[in-house]
Amino acid sequence: MPKATTEKLHHLAAGIDSQPAADVASILIQGQISAAQSVENAKAAITTAAMAMARTIRAGGSLYYIAAGSSGLMAAADAMELGGTFGIPADQIRIMMAGGIPTSAYMPGDTEDATADLEANLANLSEEDTVLVVSASGSTPYTLEAARLAVAAKSTLIAIANNADALLFEMSTHAIYLPTAPEIVSGSTRMGAGTAQKIALNTLSTLMALELGHIYDGMMVNLRADNIKLRERARRIVTTITGATLDAASAAIEKSNGNVKYACLLAAGAQSITEASDLLGDSGGHLRPALEKIRAKTRWETTHHRTEGTRS
């Protein structure tokens, strides 16, 4: 069996331990840049996988992020951001990392082989769910077993790996192959492979959020404004989108209990939370068509009143 790309020696690594630090830094940086560029090759697979993730959230299913080692850290980081950034309900996100998410600098390596608890932890998987497994090699026992259970439950399976012949791809609904070069430090997949995985995960979750209507002109209109910084950001979002004053934006945010989409519609002319909710329901949660409706209504009412006033 040929050696996996992630275990091969990089051609620039020979003699690296005797080179000047600045030269080594350049090699390391270029390795990361090359890894980042490799994600472009997976654009089509990432796009279709992101749409599947959006369908799962819209249908009330759960997203499972499952991985081991440094891939687990990449996956957990993306999953943990979904609530604060895009308002994805926490009860629709599941994070499973071999050995559990570390609480110290100690991260044992043998946990990636520990599959005994997976069947019990994934007992509730269903067709409505999407399982996202990440493994640089594509052959980690923990992720392979999770993938097998996902297939058995008829869940959508998204596999991210950095080896073309990854075993995970054989089971996946969506195979995301990230063709990174061998690591400058052989086998240290927190480097190039991890960089590519992080970019792929960022792209997946952001495309999912776009499909769900949680981004408007590059602004997070479904953010959870639960601290000073985010409440200020919410105010700026409302003023930028609607042209309302900061005071009017603050009032709209307060009336909507921090729901930025509702606040935008209120600031644009919606008369109540119920009207704002109905508009978003009709638009599938997308703010732009809802705003266009409320603005068209406001223009019509203004024109109608002006016409009535002229007649009288």
N, C-alpha and C positions, 0 to 999 in steps of 0.2 A: 504493500500500500504506500503510495507516494506521501512524502512528508507534507503536512499542512503548511500553507503559506505563512500562517501566524507563528510557526515554529522554525522557519528558515532563517538563515543569516542574511542580513542586509549587505549589499555590496560596498556600502560606504563605512561599514563598521570595522573593517580590518584596521588594526593599529589605533583605534579610537582612544584607547587608554593612554597613549603616549603623545597625543596631539594637544596643542594649546587649547585652553578652555574656550576661548572665543571662537575657534574654528569648530569645535564640537558643538557649541551653541548653535552655530549656523546650520550644521547638519541636522540637529534635533528640530530646529524650527522648520526647515524645509521639509522634513519628514511629516510634520503636522500639517503643513500647507498641502502637501501631496495627498494626504489622507482626506483632508476636507474636500479637495476637488473630486475625489473618487465617488462621492455621494451623488453627483450629477448623473452617474450611470444608472442609478436606481430610481430616478425621478418618476418614471411611469408606475413602477410597483408601489412607491411611496404614496402616490396620488390615489390609486385605487384602494389601497389599504386604509388611508385616511377617511375615505368615503364610507368604508365599512365600519370604522370606529364611530363616525357620526350617526350612522343608522342604529348602532347599538345604543348609544346614549339617547337618541330620540325615541327609541322603542322601550326605554326603561330598563335595558339590560346593563350589564356591568363590564367594565374594562379591567382585565387582569394583566398586570405587568409582572412578568416572572423571569428571573435571571439569577446568576451566581457571580461572585467575585466582582471585578471592576465593572463588568457589564450590568450587574445588579445595582451598583451605585448609579450608573448612568440612567437605568430604567426608573429607579426610585426617585431620582431628582426630577425627572420629567413628570412622573405621576403626581408628586407632591405639589407641583406648581399648578395643576389643573383647576383646583378650587379657587385659589386667590386670583389667578390671572383671568380665567374664563368662566368662573362660577359653576363649574361642573360639580354636581352634588357629591360629597364625600362618600356617600353610601353606594355610588356607582363606580367607585374606583377601588381596586384591590391591588395591594403590593405584596409580592411574595419573593423574598430573597433567600437563597440557600443559607441556612444558619441564622436567619433573621437580620434585620437592619442593624449594623454595628452601633454600639453606644460608646465605643472607645476606639483607639487606634489598632486594636487587635482584631484581625479578621482571619479566622482559620481557613485553611485551604481545603481541608477534607470535606467540608460541608457540601461542596458541589457534587459529591457522590452520594449524599444522603437523600434518598427519595422516599423513605418509609412513610413520612407524614403527608405526602402530596395527595394521595387518594382521598384521605379524610378531609384535607383542606380544600379540595376541589370537588367535593361531593355534590355541591349545588350548581355546578356548571350546567348551562342549558344552551339551546340553539340561539337564544337571544343575546348571548354573551360573546365577547371577543377576547381572545387570549393572545397577548403579545409576548413572545419569548425572544430573548436576546442572548447570543453566545458568540464570541469571536470565532471560536473553532467550529461552532455549529454541531458539536458532538458531546457537550457537557451532559452527564447523566441526569442531573437535576432538570435541565430544560427539556431533554428528550422525553423524560417521563411525563412532564407537564404537557408537552405537545401530544403525547399518546392519549392522555386523559381528555384533552380538548377535542381531539378527533373522535374519541368514543362518545363524547357528549354532543357531537355535531355542532360545536362552537366554531366560530370563525377563528382561524389560526394565522397570525402574522408572525413570520420568523425573520429575524435580523441576524446575519452572520457575515463573517469576513473571509470565508473559504468557499470557493465555488461549488465544491462537492459536499457541502454541509448536509449531514443527515437530517437536520431540521427541515430543510427545503423539501424533502421527499414527502413530508406530511402536511405541509403548510397550504393554506388557501392563498396567501399572499407571501411570496418569497422576496425578501429585500436583501440582495447580495451587494455588499460594500467591498469592492475590489482594492483593498489597501495593500500596500507593499509589505514585505517582511519588516518587523520592527527593528529600529536601530539597536535596541537592546532586545535580542531575540526572546520572544515569548512574553514580553512585557506589554500586554494588550491594553493596558491603561493609556498607552501612548497613541499611536496612529489609529488602531482599531477603535479605541475608546472615543477619540475625537470624531471619527466618522459616525459612530453609533449615536453620539450626542447630537450631532447635526441632523441625522435621520430622525431621531426621536422628536427633536424640536420641530422639524418640518411636519411630521405626522400630526402632532397634537395641534399645531397652528392651523394646518389645513382643515383638520376636524372642526376646530372652533369657527373658522370661516364658513364652513358648510352649515354649521348650526346657527349662524347669524350673530356670533359673539364678537365680531370685529367690524368696525365701520371706519373707512379711511385710515386704517392703521391704528385705530384706538380701541382699547379694551372696553367695550360697552356692556359687558356682562361681568365685570370685575366685582369682587367682594370688598367693598370699601369699609374695612374694619380696623383701620388705623389712621393716624393724622395724615400721613403722606398720601394714602389712597383716597381719603375723603377729599383732599385738595385736588387730586388728579381727577376724581369724579366731577368736581365742580368745573374744572377746566374743560373736560370732555363735553359737558352739557353746553357751556358757553360757546365752545368752538363749533359744535354741530348746529346749534340753534340760533346763535347770536344773542342769546339772553344775557342780561347782566349777571355778575357774580351773585348778587343778592337774590335775583330771581332763580338762578340755578340752585342756590342753597335751599331756597324754599321748596323747589320742585323735588330735590333730593330728599329733603325731610319728609315731604308729603308721600313720597314713594317708598319710604323706609329704606333708602339707599339703593334702590333698583335704578340703575343708570338709564336703561332703555325707557322705563316708565317716565323717569324724570325728563328725558329729552322730549318725549311726546307731550308731557304736561307743559313744558316750557314752549313748545311749538304750537300749543293751542288746544290740546285735548282737555276736556272739561272734568274728567275724573279718572281714577285708577281703572275703573271698569271699562271705560272707553279705550284707554291705553292698552289694557289687556286684550280686549277684543281685536284691536288693530293688529297687535302682534300675533294673536292667534290666527288671524286671516293670512298673515304673511309668513307663517312658519317660523316666527321668532326673529325675522330679519327686520332691522330697524329702518333701512332705506325706503322700502315700499310703504311701510307704515307711516313714515314721515311724509312721504309724497301724498298719501291720502289725506292726512290731517291738514297739510298745507293747501291742498286743492280745496278742501272743505272751507278753510279759513278764507281763501281768495273768493270763493263763490259767495260766502256770507257777506264779505266786505262789499263785493260788487252788487249783490242783491239789496243790501241796506242802502247803498249809495243811490241805486236806481229808485228804490221806494221813496227816498228822501227827495229826489228830483221831481217825482210825480206829485208828491204832496205840496 
